[in-house]
Amino acid sequence: MRVVVIGATGNIGTSTVRALAADPDVTGITALARRMPGTGAGDTGKTEWVEADVTDSDLVAPMRGADVVIHLAWLFQPTHRPAVTWDANAVGSARVFDAVAEAGVPALVYSSSVGAYSPGPKDRAVDESWPTHGWPGAAYSREKAYVERLLDAFQAGRPDRRVVRIRPGFVFERQTAAEQRRLFAGPLLPGRLARADRIPVVPDMPGLRLQVLHSADAGEAFRLAAVRDVHGPFNIAADPVIDAAELADLLAPASCGCRAGVRAALAAAWGMHLVPASPGLFDLAMELPIMDTARARTELGWSPRYSSREALLEFLEGLRTGAGRDTPPLAPGTGGPMRAREFVTGVGRRP
């Protein structure tokens, strides 16, 4: 079996390539990325790297003869220039789906997200039938919801293709800390702050209930979706659900009920280009439903090896130590010496 992975150098992409490489039924991996990884990216000999951008590269040629395409590529920034992320995520995904059709690939696995879901309950779990209309205040959610509609049209027009949608919660691991700090917190966050004695307060907000999983477990879900004869959407997340009490237990700080203050501070910082994460992302996190993962466990055969607490603790350790991988998105040095490149290009903007 030959699998094409689009977006192979990012958070989930690196874990997916490793999971596929360890599968004896996978004989070849064609890994597409905008920027090539270094020699320490963990190539096992099965992987052929191809430099390609979903916005303008020829995607058909590397897909010809493939058994499965896994589409993971996604651009989170610049949040201040939504036309750029729309071009990469919405239009880029449409180009991927068209290329899958033209190349005659029989199976497509797409990385959707909990962020594609419409606002939902925090006190009970919803299954994959919950509406995927997103949250209009966040470009990330709008784009994820739009690509779900693109995939609906793809399925309706090509019923002979096997289509799988994986909808992960928040994905963390130690080696992704540098990227996620850069994408969401920006250059002004010192890694040493990721310690209990430096975080005195966790906001005790009713909507602060999030689902988390380890990147390795996400990669395993995509491997299973590629090699098994399954169809449709699958929610994936680990237990327990992370709320203010869980965070306080992990970090041992006090808590305060200050949702409005947190959002106001984030909105001001984003408006002044001090942080790249927009207030819309904060609103989205407060509105996301809790997902039921039973279908992934029973039909996909997926079970996480790491708890949500373990994934978060790894991530916090990665922040403290500046951990990363030898790929451009995950490398600790991507932001430049003393994070100078992040300041020069402007927080939340792409050069």
C-alpha positions in Angstrom: 0.0 0.0 0.0 1.3 3.5 -0.9 0.0 6.4 1.1 0.3 10.1 0.2 0.5 12.4 3.3 -0.1 16.1 2.6 1.2 18.4 5.3 3.7 15.8 6.5 6.0 18.0 8.5 3.6 19.5 11.1 2.2 18.5 14.4 0.0 15.6 13.3 1.8 15.0 10.0 5.1 13.9 11.6 3.3 11.5 13.9 1.2 10.1 11.0 4.3 9.5 8.9 6.0 7.6 11.8 2.9 5.5 12.4 2.6 4.6 8.7 6.3 3.8 8.5 5.9 1.3 11.3 3.1 -0.5 9.5 4.3 -3.5 7.5 1.4 -3.2 5.1 2.5 0.3 4.1 5.1 -0.2 1.5 5.6 3.5 0.5 4.9 7.0 1.8 4.9 10.0 -0.4 5.2 13.0 2.0 4.2 16.4 0.7 5.2 19.6 2.5 5.9 23.3 1.6 9.3 23.1 3.2 11.5 20.0 3.3 12.6 18.5 6.7 16.1 18.1 7.9 18.0 14.9 7.9 16.9 14.1 11.5 13.2 13.9 10.6 13.1 10.2 11.2 12.9 8.8 7.6 12.8 5.0 7.8 13.5 4.4 4.1 9.8 4.1 3.1 9.3 7.9 2.7 9.8 10.0 -0.4 9.6 13.7 0.3 8.1 16.0 -2.3 8.1 19.8 -2.0 4.6 21.0 -2.8 2.2 23.8 -1.8 -1.6 23.0 -1.9 -2.2 26.5 -3.3 -0.3 26.3 -6.6 1.7 23.0 -7.0 0.9 20.1 -9.2 -0.8 17.7 -6.8 -2.0 15.1 -9.3 1.5 13.7 -10.2 2.5 12.6 -6.7 -0.9 11.0 -6.1 -0.9 8.8 -9.2 -0.8 5.2 -8.2 -1.5 5.9 -4.5 -4.0 3.8 -2.5 -4.8 6.5 0.0 -4.3 10.3 0.4 -4.2 11.8 3.9 -4.9 15.5 3.8 -3.4 17.2 6.9 -2.1 20.5 5.5 -3.5 23.6 7.3 -2.3 27.2 7.8 -3.2 28.7 11.2 -1.5 32.1 10.6 -1.7 35.0 9.7 -4.9 35.6 11.7 -4.8 39.3 10.7 -4.9 38.3 7.0 -7.8 35.8 6.7 -7.6 35.9 2.9 -4.2 34.1 3.1 -5.5 31.3 5.3 -8.6 31.0 3.2 -6.5 30.5 0.1 -4.4 27.8 1.8 -7.1 26.0 3.7 -10.4 26.3 1.8 -9.1 26.7 -1.8 -6.1 24.5 -1.1 -8.3 21.7 0.2 -10.5 22.0 -2.9 -7.4 21.6 -5.1 -6.4 18.5 -3.0 -9.9 16.9 -3.5 -9.9 17.6 -7.2 -6.4 16.1 -7.5 -7.6 12.9 -5.7 -10.4 12.6 -8.1 -8.2 13.2 -11.2 -5.5 10.9 -10.0 -8.0 8.1 -9.4 -7.0 7.5 -5.7 -9.6 5.2 -4.2 -9.5 6.5 -0.6 -9.2 10.0 1.0 -8.7 10.7 4.7 -9.1 14.3 5.8 -8.2 16.0 9.0 -11.2 17.9 10.2 -11.4 19.1 13.7 -13.6 19.6 16.8 -13.5 23.2 15.6 -15.7 22.3 12.7 -18.6 21.6 15.0 -21.4 24.1 15.8 -21.6 25.3 19.4 -22.8 22.5 21.6 -23.1 21.2 25.1 -20.4 21.0 27.7 -22.3 18.7 30.1 -22.7 15.8 27.7 -20.9 14.3 24.7 -22.2 14.6 21.1 -21.5 12.1 18.4 -20.4 12.6 14.8 -23.9 13.6 13.7 -23.7 17.0 15.5 -23.9 19.8 13.0 -20.6 21.0 11.5 -21.4 24.6 10.7 -18.5 26.0 12.9 -18.3 29.1 14.9 -18.6 32.3 12.7 -16.3 34.4 14.8 -13.2 32.4 14.1 -11.6 32.0 10.7 -10.2 28.6 11.7 -13.7 27.3 12.4 -15.3 28.9 9.3 -12.7 27.3 7.1 -13.0 23.9 8.8 -16.8 24.0 8.3 -16.5 25.1 4.7 -14.1 22.2 3.9 -16.6 19.8 5.4 -19.1 21.1 2.8 -16.5 20.6 0.1 -16.1 17.0 1.2 -19.9 16.5 1.2 -19.9 17.5 -2.4 -16.9 15.3 -3.2 -18.6 12.3 -1.6 -21.9 13.0 -3.4 -20.2 13.2 -6.8 -17.9 10.2 -6.3 -19.7 7.5 -4.3 -17.1 4.9 -5.4 -14.4 6.6 -3.2 -13.8 5.8 0.4 -13.8 9.0 2.5 -12.9 9.3 6.1 -13.0 12.4 8.3 -11.0 12.5 11.5 -12.1 15.2 14.0 -9.4 15.5 16.7 -9.6 17.6 19.8 -6.6 19.7 20.7 -3.4 17.9 19.8 -0.2 18.2 21.9 3.1 16.6 22.5 6.5 17.6 23.8 8.1 18.2 20.4 5.3 20.5 19.1 5.7 23.0 21.9 7.9 25.5 19.9 5.5 25.6 17.0 2.4 26.0 19.1 4.0 28.7 21.3 4.9 30.5 18.1 1.5 30.1 16.4 -0.8 31.0 19.4 1.2 32.7 22.1 3.8 34.6 20.1 7.4 35.6 20.8 6.7 37.4 24.1 5.9 34.2 26.0 9.0 33.0 27.9 9.0 29.2 28.0 10.0 29.3 31.7 6.5 30.5 32.5 5.1 27.0 31.9 5.6 26.1 35.5 3.1 25.9 38.3 5.0 28.4 40.5 4.9 30.9 37.6 1.2 30.5 36.8 -0.6 31.7 39.9 -4.2 31.7 38.5 -6.2 29.5 36.2 -9.4 31.2 35.0 -12.4 29.3 36.4 -14.8 29.8 33.4 -17.9 27.6 32.8 -17.0 27.1 29.1 -13.5 26.0 29.8 -13.9 22.3 29.0 -11.7 21.0 26.3 -10.6 17.7 24.9 -7.0 16.9 24.3 -4.9 14.1 22.9 -1.3 13.2 22.2 0.1 13.7 18.7 1.2 10.1 18.5 -2.4 8.9 19.2 -3.6 11.3 16.5 -1.1 9.8 14.0 -2.3 6.3 14.9 -5.9 7.2 14.2 -4.9 8.4 10.7 -2.9 5.2 10.1 -5.9 3.1 11.0 -8.2 5.2 8.8 -5.8 4.7 5.9 -5.3 0.9 6.2 -8.8 -0.2 7.4 -12.0 -0.3 5.3 -13.8 2.3 7.3 -15.9 5.2 6.2 -17.3 8.5 7.5 -16.4 10.8 10.5 -14.6 9.8 13.7 -14.2 11.9 16.8 -10.9 11.3 18.6 -9.8 12.6 22.0 -8.4 11.2 25.2 -9.8 11.3 28.8 -10.3 13.1 31.0 -11.9 16.3 29.6 -9.7 19.2 30.6 -11.5 21.9 32.6 -10.3 24.5 35.1 -10.2 22.0 37.9 -8.0 19.6 35.9 -5.7 22.5 35.0 -5.5 23.6 38.6 -4.7 20.0 39.6 -1.9 19.9 36.9 -0.4 23.3 37.7 -1.5 23.7 41.4 -2.5 27.4 41.1 -5.6 29.2 42.4 -8.6 29.9 40.1 -10.7 32.9 39.3 -14.0 33.5 37.5 -12.7 36.0 34.9 -13.8 35.0 31.4 -14.6 38.6 30.4 -11.3 39.9 31.6 -9.3 37.1 29.9 -11.1 37.8 26.5 -10.7 41.5 26.8 -6.9 41.2 27.5 -6.5 38.8 24.6 -8.5 41.0 22.2 -6.3 44.0 23.1 -3.1 42.1 22.7 -4.2 40.7 19.4 -5.3 44.1 18.1 -1.8 45.5 19.0 -0.1 42.5 17.3 1.3 41.3 20.6 -0.1 37.8 20.3 -1.1 35.8 17.2 -4.1 34.1 18.6 -7.3 36.0 17.8 -10.1 36.6 20.4 -12.3 34.6 18.0 -10.2 31.5 18.8 -10.9 32.1 22.5 -14.6 32.3 21.8 -14.5 29.2 19.7 -12.8 27.2 22.5 -15.6 28.3 24.9 -18.3 27.2 22.5 -17.0 23.8 21.3 -19.1 20.7 22.3 -17.7 17.7 24.1 -17.2 14.9 21.6 -18.3 11.3 22.0 -15.4 9.1 20.9 -17.2 5.7 21.0 -17.3 5.3 17.2 -13.5 5.6 16.9 -12.9 3.1 19.6 -15.4 0.5 18.3 -15.4 0.9 14.5 -11.9 2.3 13.9 -10.3 0.2 16.6 -8.6 3.3 18.0 -7.6 3.7 21.7 -5.3 6.4 22.9 -2.1 5.4 24.7 -1.7 8.7 26.5 -4.2 10.5 28.7 -5.1 14.1 28.1 -3.1 15.0 31.3 0.0 13.2 30.0 -0.3 15.0 26.6 -0.6 18.4 28.4 2.3 17.7 30.8 4.5 16.7 27.8 3.6 19.9 26.1 4.4 22.1 29.2 7.7 20.3 29.5 8.4 21.1 25.8 7.7 24.7 26.5 10.1 24.8 29.4 12.9 23.1 27.4 12.2 24.6 23.9 11.6 21.2 22.4 10.9 20.6 18.7 11.6 18.4 15.7 13.9 18.7 12.6 11.1 20.0 10.3 10.5 23.7 9.5 7.1 24.0 11.3 8.3 22.3 14.5 12.0 23.4 14.7 12.7 25.6 17.8 14.9 27.9 15.6 12.2 28.7 13.0 11.4 32.0 14.7 15.0 33.1 14.3 17.7 34.0 16.9 16.0 35.4 20.0 12.7 35.0 18.1 13.7 38.0 16.0 12.0 36.7 12.8 8.7 36.6 14.6 9.0 40.2 15.7 10.2 41.4 12.3 7.4 39.7 10.3 4.8 40.9 12.8 2.9 38.7 15.2 0.0 37.1 13.5 1.3 37.9 10.0 3.2 35.9 7.4 6.0 37.6 5.4 
